[in-house]
Amino acid sequence: MKNLKFKVISKYLKPYKKEFFIGALALLIVNILSVVIPLEVKNIIDQLQKGFSSEFVISKSFLLIFLATCMGLIRLFSRQIVFGIGRKVEVNLRQKLFDHLLIQDPEWIQKKGSGDIISRATSDVENIRRLLGFTVLSLCNIVLAYSFTIPSMFAINKTLTISALIIFPVILGIVSLFGGRMVSQRKSQQESLSKLSDLIQEDLSGISAIKIYSQENSEKKEFNIYNNAYRNSAIKLARTASTLFPLLQGISSISLLILLGLGTFQLDSGFISIGGLVALILYVERLVFPTALLGFTLNTFQLGQVSLDRVEEIFQNHPNIVDGANSKFLKRKIKGSLEARDLTIKYPGSLFNSLNGLNFKIHPGELIAIVGPVGCGKTTLARALGRTIEIPQDQLFLDEIDVKNIKLGDLRKNISIVPQEAFLFTSTISENLRFGEPKASNGLVKKSAKKAGLIDDVNNFPQKFQTIVGERGITLSGGQRQRTALGRALLVNSPIIVLDDALASVDNKTAARIIGEIRDRKNKTIIMISHQLSVAATCDRVLVMDNGEIVQEGNHNDLVKEEGLYKKLWERELAANIVKS
């Protein structure tokens, strides 16, 4: 698992290997200078023991100032380079993650939870940035500091060096002991944050339902539970970290005490000079900071590892609905015929088929109604037509071409689907209508709004087409949202339009007017999936579904004369209208 994480880290750093090399080289120079400066101090002090010279002191002082300045500037440069790499990785990773999310199946996104995904795309990506910025810099600095400093200390006095460093294995043992606990606590904190984000996202989306059913207090209590869970996980991690860091710093400082105590005897015995002892103190102080920082570095590294796992988990998920090996772009203009041949679809985990050997043929330019009782498979058919669910090979054809062999982008450009639950973006009516055709002219936007029966509503808004619809179109009524979605589909100008109960929130009079508008079409095949039989009555042909099959077929006038499901549904709708009136 560790090797896998290092492979992932290397993968993220690979595009920036040149910059990383420059940053590492600068860091190398910094560590060389940090070894040279104490040695120069040693030589100066030892020379002054033999005799004082103002020229010597001034020249050496300028040398030390020059070396310290160079070291500071190069250190600053190395940090800017390495931290810059972390920022670039953050931006590119977030873009890559967003691109990957856009190709996922909607069911997976909904099951995963948008709050959890947002948490991974924001806080987890930031943690990875720190891992590849601060942590990499800190770890490289620790390795170089030990690699250069310890040999220099041994060259001055082996006994004092061993005595001063004897405590450092204890530090590494403590770091190892706390490490596993901090990883577990950090993961728990991230999961708690994801649950909290999910709840906020869900409650803000469903704020109307919360108010309708007066569930504010219930949601407050649930938020309090998740909020406290996050607080508790954060406190546990903070306690561990606040124990580890001072402990490491305190133990590291013991090295200085050992060095001062034993160094006094070494001075008296003549085994070390005053300059040598000062240099050793400077070297130990140099090791104390990165060693004490090791705990914080470890925490950041482990946090980054947890975030790597969470982000890579998203990248490991691949959509089920993708272009097949035989998929090709359409080379000719689609006429608009559709045919199902024993189309059978069964959802994962379901005991029954949603579509059970469905057969039909729709000709170009037809206005077709598909009706049937709730649960008969109408929506599944709509999703199959747009391939938003997986379908078998050789069972659904567009102009005699198996839809499985058509590139998804091409298929969806030629079949526009308007769902019952119309989703609108937080932007203007004009931008929502243009969503499928961003470059459409104002004239086409107005024309599509008119065909969708929306133009009168828009003209009554103070800002007309520039009216902001709010999140998910909250400022519009259900009927207005559906008509906006319909206008969006009409603007795309696809050869085939599928309306999946897209007029359910529209009254019969308005629905009839809209149907009259879209009947004035040029070679457009329109499929109206609806429970409103008054809508079906105006169509060229009606397909009646039950239990995933077509059980009746014909025009409205013929179907109401023969005994069957359609006649029962029609009589039921007439009775319901009489009761309403």
KEPA-912849 format. One record per atom (N, C-alpha, C): x, y, z. Coordinates in pm, whole numbers, plus 50000, padded with zeros to 5 digits. Example, Ala and Ser with C-alpha at 12.3 -4.5 7.8 and 13.67 -1.06 7.14 Angstrom:
! residues 2
513194943150780 512304955050780 513204967050780 512854977550708 513674989450714 512905000350787 
This chain:
! residues 581
500844987850000 500005000050000 500875012650000 501975012250081 502875023750087 503545025949952 503975014849889 504595016049757 503625022149657 502345017949671 501325023249581 501195038249599 501225043049725 501085057349751 502285065049696 503485059349711 504655066049657 504605066349505 504025056149444 503835056149299 502875067149258 501805068749338 500815079249309 501455093049324 502235094849432 502925107549454 503855110649338 504605100449295 505525102149181 504765105849055 503575099949038 502745102948921 502335117548919 501965122949036 501555136849043 502735146449021 503945142349066 505115151049056 505805150048920 505535139548845 506255137048720 506205148748621 505035155348602 505015166548506 505905178348548 506315178648675 507085189848727 508475185548773 508995174848713 510285169348758 511425179348741 511375187648634 512425197448612 512405207848724 511215213048756 511105222848864 511475216648998 511065204149017 511375197249143 512885195449156 513545192249045 514995190449047 515685203549084 515215214849029 515805227849060 515595231049208 514375228449258 514085230949400 514945222249490 515125209449453 515955200349532 517415204649530 517875209349412 519265214149401 519485226349489 518505235549491 518595247349577 518625243249723 517805233349757 517775228449895 519105221849932 519715215049837 521025208949858 522075219549890 522045230549813 522995241449836 522775247549974 521515249150013 521185254550146 521805245950255 521665232750240 522195223750344 523725223550345 524325225150229 525795226050225 526255238650299 525575249850273 525915262350340 525655261450490 524605254450529 524295253150672 525345244850745 526095236750673 527215229250731 528485237750730 528665245450625 529865253750610 529905264850715 528775271150742 528745282650834 529215278950975 528705267951039 529245264351172 530745261051168 531205254851060 532645251851048 533445264751042 532905274650971 533585287650963 533595294451098 532485293051174 532425298651310 533475291951397 533585278751384 534595271151461 536005276651432 536305278351304 537645283051266 537905297051319 536885305651315 537035319351363 537325319451512 536515311751589 536695311451735 538065305751770 538445294851705 539755288751734 540885298151697 540755305651590 541785315251549 541875326651648 540715331051700 540735342051797 541375337951928 541385324851958 542055320052079 543565322452071 544075322851949 545525324751930 545905339451927 544945348151896 545255362351891 544165370051818 543905382551864 542815390551808 543345399551697 542585399851584 542935408651473 541635414551420 541545427951421 540315434451376 540055431951228 541125431851149 540955429151006 540395415150983 540885405551063 540415391651052 538935390751090 538565397351201 537165396851249 536235403251146 536635414951093 535775421950996 535585413750870 536685408150817 536605400350694 535765387750713 535965381250826 535185368950853 533715372150880 533465383850942 532075387850968 531325389950836 532005396950742 531395398850610 531165385550538 532125376250556 531975363050494 530755355850551 530605356250685 529465349550748 528135355950706 528145369450699 526925376350655 526575372450512 527615371850427 527415368050287 526855353850277 527465344450351 527005330450346 525585329050400 525295336150511 523945335350570 522905341450477 523275352450409 522355358850315 522065349750196 523145343850142 522975334550031 522085322850071 522345317550191 521555306150238 520075309950251 519815321950306 518435326350322 517725328350189 518405334550093 517805337049962 517545324149886 518525315049891 518365302149821 517275293749886 517185294550019 516115287350090 514745292550047 514655305950039 513405312149994 513065307649852 514065307149765 513865302849627 513385288349621 514015279649700 513645265349700 512215263549749 511825271249849 510455270149902 509445274849798 509745285649730 508825290649627 508665280449516 509755274049477 509705263949371 508845252049414 509165246349531 508485234149576 507035236949612 506775248049683 505395251549716 504595254649589 505275260649490 504615263449363 504195250649293 505025240249304 504665227249246 503385222149313 503305223449445 502105219149517 500865226349469 500985239349443 499835247149394 499435242849254 500405240349169 500095236049033 499435222349033 499935213349118 499305200149129 497875201549177 497635210549272 496295212749326 495325217049215 495745226849135 494875231949028 494605221148923 495655214348879 495495204048776 494715191948827 494955188348953 494255176849011 492765179849025 492445192049069 491025195549084 490325195648948 491035200548844 490465200448710 490265186148660 491275177848683 491195163848641 490065156548714 489915159748843 488855153548923 487485157748873 487345170548842 486065175548790 485745169148655 486755168348567 486555162048437 486125147448453 486725140648550 486415126548573 484985124948627 484565134348712 483215133648769 482145135648662 482455143848563 481475146748458 481155134548372 482045124648367 481785112848284 481165101348365 480975103548496 480425092848579 478925091148555 478425079248587 476985076548578 476255084648687 475125090748654 474385098648754 474055090748880 473745077848865 473385069648982 474535068949082 475765067949031 476925066949120 477125080049195 476955091449126 477095104449190 476065105849302 474815102049273 473745103349372 473975094149491 474465082049463 474715072549570 475885076949658 476905082549596 478095086849670 477785098849757 476935107749709 476585119749786 477415131649741 476735142349700 477455153949649 478305160549757 477855160249883 478645166249991 479975159350008 479965146050003 481205138250016 482135141249899 481585141849780 482405144449661 482995158549666 482195168349709 482695182049722 483825182649824 483675175349935 484725174850037 486025169449978 485925159149895 487125153249835 487755162749733 486915170049661 487425178949557 487985191949615 487715194749742 488205207249802 489245204349911 488785199850029 489725198050141 490745187050114 490315176050051 491275165250024 492315169349921 491905176749821 492865181549720 493835191449785 493365199749878 494265208849950 495275201050034 494825190150095 495745181850174 496825175650085 496445171749965 497425166149871 498405176949829 497905189349813 498805200449780 499845202549890 499415201750016 500365203150127 501345191450130 500835179650097 501705167750093 502815169649990 502465174649872 503435176049764 504195189249771 503835198049864 504545210549882 505355210350010 504685213650121 505375214450250 506015201250289 505265190250278 505775177550328 507005172750251 506935173650119 508085169450037 509295178150070 509095191250082 510185200250116 510775196850252 509895194750350 510345191750486 511085178450494 510565168250429 511225155150432 512585155650363 512635162450248 513915163850179 514915171350266 514435181750333 515305189550421 515825181250537 514955172750595 515365164250708 516445154350663 516215148050548 517185138250497 518535145050469 518495156550403 519745163550371 520435168750497 519615173550591 520195178850716 520965167950790 520375156450801 521055145250870 522255140550788 522115139850656 523175134650570 524445143250575 524265156550586 525415165450585 525905168850726 524975170050820 525335174850953 526055164251036 525535151951036 526115141551121 527575138551083 527925136850954 529345134750920 530235146350966 529725158650956 530505170251000 530705169951151 529685165751224 529815164751369 530825153951408 530765142551339 531725131851367 533165136451340 533335144851241 534675149851208 535235158551319 534355164951397 534805173551506 535065165351632 534095156851673 534275148851794 533265137451794 533735125151782 532845113551772 532085111051901 532775112552014 532135109452143 530965118752172 531205131752155 530125141252181 528985139752080 529335136451955 528315134651852 527385123051886 528005111651923 527205099851959 526345102752082 526915109652180 526175112852303 524995122152274 525225131852184 524155141452153 523035134952072 523415125351985 522425119351895 521775106751951 522245102152068 521745089552123 520245090352155 519765102752174 518355104452210 517455104252087 518035106051967 517215107351845 516455094551807 517005082351829 516195070251804 514925069851887 514995075652008 513785076352092 512725084952022 513185095751960 512265104551887 511575097051774 512375089551698 511805081951586 510815071451635 511115065251752 510205055351809 508875061551848 508935073451907 507705080551947 506885084351824 507575089051721 506895092651596 506175080551537 506855069051537 506255056851485 505055052451569 505185054151701 504105050151792 502845058551770 503025071451751 501895080551734 501345080351591 502165075651496 501805076751355 500515069651319 500385056851355 499195049151320 497935055051379 498065059851504 496895065651570 496445078451498 497405086451454 497065099051388 496415096551252 496865086151180 496255082851050 494795079051069 494545070451169 493175066051197 492285077751238 492825086351324 492045097851370 491795107851257 492785109651172 492615118951060 491565113750962 491585100650935 490595094750845 489195096350903 489065094251033 487775095751100 487285110251090 488205119851103 487835133851092 487355137250952 488045132250851 487645134950713 486275129050681 486015116850731 484715110550708 483605118350778 483875123250898 482885131350971 482575144250897 483625150250840 483445162550763 482605159950638 482825148450575 482045144950455 480565143350489 480275136750601 478885134950643 478225148350673 478985157150734 478475170550765 478185178150636 479095177250539 478895183950410 477675178350337 477515165150343 476365158750279 475055164050336 474995165150469 473765169650534 473455184150497 474465192750496 474265206750459 473765207650316 474425200350225 474035200550084 472595195850067 472235185050134 470905179250120 469835188350178 470115194250294 469125202850359 468915215850282 469975221350225 469815233450146 469015230650019 469225218849961 468465215149841 466995212449876 466755206949994 465395203450032 464785212750135 465225225550133 464765235150234 463255237150230 462665236250111 461205238050101 460475226850173 460915214450152 460285203050219 460435204050371 461595208750416 461835210350560 460825220150620 460575230950549 459645241150600 458195236250591 457865229450483 456495224550466 456095215250580 457035206550620 456735196750725 457255201050862 457685213550874 458145219151002 459185210251069 460185206450992 461215197451044 462535204651074 462445217951095 463665225551126 464375220051250 463605217551356 464215212751481 464835198951463 464155190451387 464685177151362 466025177751288 466095186551187 467335188051111 468425194451196 468035203651285 469015209751376 469645199151466 468805189951515 469315179351602 470265170051527 469865166651402 470715157951322 472045164751290 471975177751259 473205185251233 474075185751357 473435187351473 474175187751599 474935174651623 474305163451588 474955150351606 476195149451517 476035152851389 477175152151296 478245162451332 477795174351374 478725184951410 479565180851531 478915174951630 479635170251749 480575158651717 480135150051625 481005138951583 482275144351518 482105154751435 483285160851372 484165167551477 483515174551572 484275181151678 485075170951759 484425159951797 485115149751877 486295143551804 486105140851673 487205135151596 488355145151582 487995158051566 489025168451554 489775170251686 489035169451798 489675170951930 490615159351958 490215147151922 491095135651942 492395137351866 492285141851742 493485143951662 494325155251720 493665165851764 494395177251821 495125173151949 494485164752030 495125160052154 496375151952124 496245143252026 497395135051988 498525143851935 498175153251847 499185162151789 499805171151895 498965176751986 499485185752089 500325178452192 500155165352202 501015157352289 502325154052219 502225150852090 503405146352015 504425157551993 503965169151948 504915179651907 505745185052025 505125188952139 505955193452253 506865182252306 506365169952300 507175158652347 508435157252263 508265158252131 509415157452041 510385168952064 509845180952082 510705192652101 511455191652233 510765186852337 511415185452468 512535175152465 512255163652403 513275153152396 514465157752311 514155165052202 515225170252116 516135179652194 515555187652283 516355197252361 517285190452459 516975178152496 517855170552587 519245168952525 519285167852392 520575166452323 521495178152354 520935190152359 521745201952390 522295201252531 521465196752625 521915195652765 523045185352777 522875173952707 523925163652709 525215169252650 525085176452540 526255182052472 526975192252561 526225200852627 526835210852715 527505204452835 526825194152892 527395187553010 528685180152979 528655171552877 529845163752841 530895172452774 530435182752703 531385191552635 532315198652730 531835201852849 532665208452950 533855199752987 533575186653009 534675177453043 535635175752926 535115175352804 535955173852685 536865186052667 536335198052703 537165210052696 538295209552797 537965205352919 538975204653025 540065194552989 539645183652920 540615173052885 541375176252757 540945186752686 541635190752564 541235182652442 540155175152450 539725167052337 538935175252232 538545187252268 537795195752175 538085210252206 538095218352103 538315232652122 536985239652149 537095252352194 535875260152219 535095261852088 535835264351980 535185265751849 534475253051807 535125241551835 534505228651801 533225226351878 533245229952010 532035228052092 530915237352043 531245249752010 530225259151958 529635253751827 530515248451740 530045242951612 529095231251636 529425222351733 528555210951764 527205215751817 527225226351899 525965231851950 525115237051834 525765244151741 525045249251624 524465237851540 525265227151527 524795215651448 523605208751514 523675206951646 522575200351717 521315209051711 521495222151728 520345231151715 519745230251575 520625228551477 520145227051339 519315214451323 519665203851395 518915191251386 517665191151472 517675199351579 516525199451670 515265204051599 515355214751519 514145220151454 513525210351355 514295204951258 513665195351165 513185182651235 513885178751343 513455166851415 512165169451490 512065181251553 510835184951622 509705186951521 510075192151402 509085194251296 508635181051234 509385170551262 509055157451204 507645153151239 507205156451362 505855152751402 504795159651318 504985172851297 504035180351214 504105175651070 505345173051024 505515167950887 504825154550871 504975146050973 504335132850970 502815134350965 502295143551046 500845145851049 500345150150911 501075159550849 500685164350716 500825153350612 501885145350626 502105134350533 500985123950543 500615120650666 499555110750686 498205116150640 497975128950667 496745135350619 496695134850467 497835137650404 497905137150258 497675123050205 498195113050279 497995099150238 496515095250242 495845099350352 494405096550363 493665103250248 494025115750218 493365122950109 493685116849974 494915111849958 495265104849835 494355092849814 494135085249922 493245073549913 491845077749871 491345088649931 489975093049904 489825098349762 490825105649712 490755110949576 490965099849475 491925090949502 492185079849410 490985070349402 490215069549511 489015061149510 488045065949403 487955079149387 487085084649282 487655081349145 488975082949130 489595080149000 489495065348964 489405056649065 489325042249038 487935038148990 486955047049012 485585043848965 485425047948819 484995038748739 484805041448596 483335039448561 482805048048474 481375047048438 481075034048365 479885029048385 479445016948314 479035020148171 478495032248152 477995036048020 479085043947947 479785037447858 480875043547784 480775039447637 481535046147554 481625042247414 482295028647403 481655019547329 482225006347310 483335006347206 483984994847193 485094993547098 484614995646954 483344992446927 482804993646791 482035006746768 482045015646869 481295028046856 481915037046749 481055043246669 481525051946562 480705064746559 481285075146500 480545087646480 479555085846364 478425092546375 477435092046268 477945100046148 477935093846032 478475100245912 477395106745825 476145104945865 475075110745786 474015116645879 473175125045821 472125131445899 471055121145937 470655121346062 469665111746111 468265115646064 467515105646017 466145108045973 465185108646092 465415099746190 464585100146310 463745087946335 464125076246282 463365064046311 463985056846430 463135050646510 463565042946627 462895029346624 463665019146665 463095005746668 463664998046787 462754991246860 463154982446968 462854968046928 463834959346946 463664945246913 463914936847037 462834932647099 462924924647222 463804931547327 463614944547342 464404952347438 464084947947580 465104943047649 464944937847785 465954944447876 465474950747984 466354957548079 465964953648221 466984950348298 466774946748439 467774954548523 467274962148620 468164969948706 468914960748801 470174964048833 470944955848927 470224954549060 470124942349109 469454939749237 467964937649227 467374940449110 465924938749093 465604924149059 464434919849104 464014906049076 463284904948943 462814916348890 462004915948769 462604925248663 462274922448539 462684930848427 461864943748426 462514954948405 461774967648389 461194968548249 461964964048151 461474962748014 461604948047977 460504942347929 460454927747914 460124924047768 461164923747684 460954920147544 460144930447469 460494943247486 459734954247428 459984955047277 458904956547199 459034957747052 458184969347003 458784977946921 458034988646856 458884994146741 458225001546653 458935008646547 458285022246530 459115032846538 458645046646525 459265052446399 458435058146313 458895063246184 459305077946195 460165082546105 460595096546108 459425106246099 459445116646183 458425127046178 457155123746253 457045112046315 455825108446388 455785115446524 454565118146569 454325122846704 453685111246779 454475105146866 454065092646931 453835095047080 452775089247132 452525089447276 452795075547332 453465075147446 453655062447517 453005063947653 451985055647679 451215056847803 451195043347874 450725043847997 450625031648074 450575034748222 450215024948305 450125027248449 451505029848510 451515034848633 452765037648704 453565024748719 454855025548691 455725013948707 455745004548589 455155008748477 455104999748362 456394999948280 457315009448310 458605009848239 458775021548146 457885031548154 457965042848060 459275050748078 459585054148203 460805061948228 462055053948195 462025040948221 463165032448185 463395032848035 462305032947959 462435033847814 463065047147773 462635058047837 463205071247805 464705071347834 465095065447945 466515065047981 467295056147885 466645045547837 467295036747740 467545043847608 466585052247568 466725059447441 467925068947444 468195074847559 469355083747571 470585076747623 470495063747644 471585055547699 472155061447828 471245065547918 471695069348052 471635057248144 471125045948093 471265032948158 471845023348054 472445012648101 473045003048008 471984994647941 472174992447813 471224984447735 471984973447663 471314962347631 471984951347561 472274954847415 473164947347357 473514949047217 472374944147127 472214950647011 471274946246907 469814945946953 469434955447039 468034955747084 467364969347064 468174979847041 467604993147020 468354999746904 467585004946806 468195009746683 467715023846649 468655032146605 468375045446555 468705045546406 467705047446323 467895046646176 468615033746137 468155022646194 468695009246164 470135007246216 470635016746295 471985015346354 471835012146502 472505001846547 472464998246688 473015009946770 472225014946865 472665026646942 473935023947022 474205011147050 475445007547121 476665010047033 476445011046904 477565013346811 477685027946770 476925036746836 476995051046809 477705057946925 478625066946895 479295074647000 478245081747086 478455081247218 477475086947311 477185101647279 478235109347249 478035123347218 477145125247098 477345117246994 476525118046873 475085113946902 474925103146979 473595098147011 472775108847084 473405115147183 472675124647266 472465138047197 473235140947093 472965152747012 471735150646924 471475138046890 470355134946801 469085131146874 469195128147003 468005124947084 468005133847207 467125143647211 466995152547327 465925147147420 466275145547545 465325140147643 464985150947746 463695153147766 463225162747866 462605154647981 463265153748096 462735145848207 461605153148280 460885145548360 459785151548437 460345161448540 461425157448607 462055166248705 463075174948631 462645186348582 463515194948502 464545201748591 465815200348555 466885206648632 467295219648564 467245230548639 467685243448588 468895248048670 469775255448603 470985260248669 470745274248726 471575277948822 471445290948887 471975301748794 471195305148695 471575315248597 470295321148538 470405328248427 469235334548367 468405324448288 467175328348259 466315319948174 466975318048038 467545328747986 468205328047856 469345317847857 470175318047960 471305308747969 470835294447987 469745292548060 469195279148076 468645273747944 467995282447868 467485278147737 468635274947641 469725282347655 470875280547566 471815269247610 471495262247717 472445252847775 472955242647673 472075237747587 472495227947486 473135234247365 472845247147342 473405254547228 473845268347277 475005269247341 475435281847404 475525293747308 475745291047180 475935301947083 474655305547008 473525300147051 472255302846982 471915317646988 471335322746881 470975336946872 469765339946961 469575352746990 468425356847071 467115353247002 467125353946868 465915350346793 465535335746813 466515326946809 466245312646830 465795310046973 466365317447068 465975315747209 464495319447226 464085330647167 462695334947177 461765325147106 462225320046993 461405310546917 461175297646996 462235292547059 462095280247137 461215282547259 461325294447319 460465297747435 458995298347394 458755303647275 457385304347225 456825290547200 457625281747135 457165268147108 456895260447237 457665263647342 457485256747470 456395263047555 455715273247503 454635279747579 455145287947695 456375292947683 456995300247795 457055315247771 456845319547649 457105333447612 456255343347691 454975340047717 454105349347792 454605351147934 455045340147996 455575340848133 456825349648137 457725347448039 458975355148034 458695369948018 457755373347932 457435387447908 456855394248031 456285386248123 455725391948246 456775393948354 457985388148335 459055390148432 459695403848409 460045410948516 460635424448500 461895424448413 462715414048426 463975413648351 463905404248230 462695400148195 462485391748076 463415379548077 464165377747967 465045365947954 466265366548047 466535378148104 467685379448194 467305376748340 466095371948362 465645368648498 466445356848553 466995358348674 467735347548740 466725337648798 466865324948764 465865315048807 466145309548947 467335312349003 467675307149136 468135292749129 468595287649243 469125273949247 468035263949210 468355255549111 467435245349061 466125251449009 466145264248974 464945270748920 463895273349025 464335276049149 463395277049261 462415288649246 462805299149171 461915310849158 460805308649057 460865297448983 459845294348884 458875283848939 457685283648882 456725273248920 457145260048853 456495249248895 456815236148837 456585235948687 455465241948643 455155242348501 456155250748423 456565262048483 457545270648416 458895263648402 459275256048505 460535248648498 460475238248387 459335231148377 459215220948273 459225227148134 458585238448120 458545244847988 459905250647951 460675255048051 462035259848024 462895248247975 462755236648041 463515224847999 463095220447859 461795221447830 461305218047696 461875227647591 461875240447625 462445250447534 463915247847507 464635243447609 466055240047594 466225228747492 465355218547502 465435207147409 465065211247268 464055219747256 463635224147122 464705232747055 465455240347136 466505248947082 467665240747025 467905229147084 468995220547036 468725215846894 467455214946860 467055211046725 467485196846689 467295187646781 467605173646755 466515167446668 466855157346588 465845150646504 464785143446587 465165139446710 464235132046796 464155139046932 462945141246980 462735147047113 461875137447194 462345134347315 461615125447404 461165133547525 459865134447546 459295141747659 458815131647763 459585130047870 459235120347974 458355127148079 457045126948052 456085133648140 456475148248162 457015154348057 457545167848067 456475178548072 455195174648059 454095184248069 453195180848187 453735173048281 452935168448394 452475179948483 453295190748491 452945202148577 452235213148500 451835210048376 451175219948290 449705216048274 448815225748282 447395222748267 447095218148124 445975211248109 445635205047980 445535215247866 444985227247895 444835237247791 446215241947741 447115244647836 448475248947799 449215237747728 449035225247779 449685213747717 449245212047573 447925213947547 447405212647410 448005223447320 448165235647375 448745246547296 450215243547262 450935238247359 452355234747337 452465223847232 451595213847242 451625202847143 451325208247004 450395217846999 450085224046871 451285231246813 452065237646899 453275244846854 454335235046802 454575224346877 455655215346837 455225205846725 453935205146699 453495197146582 453945203846452 454095217146461 454555224546344 456075222946336 456485211046300 457895207446303 458325202746165 459625203046142 460175198446016 460935185546038 460255174446004 460895161246014 461435158146153 460725162646257 461105159146394 460255147646443 460925137746501 460215126746566 460055130446712 458815130646759 458555134646897 457855123246970 458455119247082 457905108347165 457455114447297 456155113747324 455595119547446 455225108347542 456045106747645 455735097047750 454905104447854 453685100047874 452775107947958 451715099248023 451245104248139 450095097848203 448815105448169 448975116948096 447815124948057 447295119947920 446205112547922 445695106847796 445095117547706 444755129147762 444285140147678 445415144947588 446645143747635 447815146947553 447995136247447 447845123647487 448015112447394 446985113047281 445825118247311 444745118647212 445095127147091 446025136347106 446385145246995 447535139746911 448085128246951 449265122746883 448875114046764 449845111846676 449605103646558 449315089146596 450055084446696 449925070446733 450205069046882 449575059146945 449745056947089 450275042847110 451335041547190 451855028647233 451495027047380 450785016247412 450335013947548 451235003447613 451835007147726 452764998247796 452144992547922 452544980247953 452154973948080 453174963048109 453714963248233 454704953248274 455884952148177 456334963948130 457514964148045 457304959547902 456044958647858 455754954247721 454774963747654 454734963547522 453714970747446 452514961447433 451394965347495 450224956647493 449164961347395 449234974047355 448284979447255 449004989947171 448484991947051 449095001746961 448035006646863 448015019846839 447055025546745 446795040046775 445835046246703 445515060146736 444455060446845 444255072246901 443365073747016 441945068846985 441415072946872 440015069646838 439795054646829 440765047546772 440625033046759 440755026146895 441725031046977 442005024447105 440865025847205 440135037147202 439045038847299 437825030347262 437805025047139 436675016847095 436855002147130 438104997947148 438344983647176 438604981647325 438214969647373 438424966447514 439924964447538 440394970547643 441824969247673 442254979447776 443554979647802 444114988347906 443895003047874 444065007047749 443945021147714 442535026347744 441535018547709 440155022847734 439895024547882 440445015647965 440275016648110 440955029348163 442165031948112 442885043948156 442145056548113 441585056347992 440855067947941 439595070548024 438835060148053 437615061548133 437945066448274 439085061548327 439505065948461 439855080848460 440485085648352 440855099848344 439595108448327 438645103748248 437395111248231 436655112548364 436635101448439 435955101648570 436655111248665 437985111448661 438745120348749 438475134948713 438355137848585 438085151648542 436695156148583 435725146748579 434355150048621 434335153348771 435095145448850 435155147848995 435775161449023 436845164848949 437535177748969 436605189448936 435825187548829 434935198548787 433725199648879 
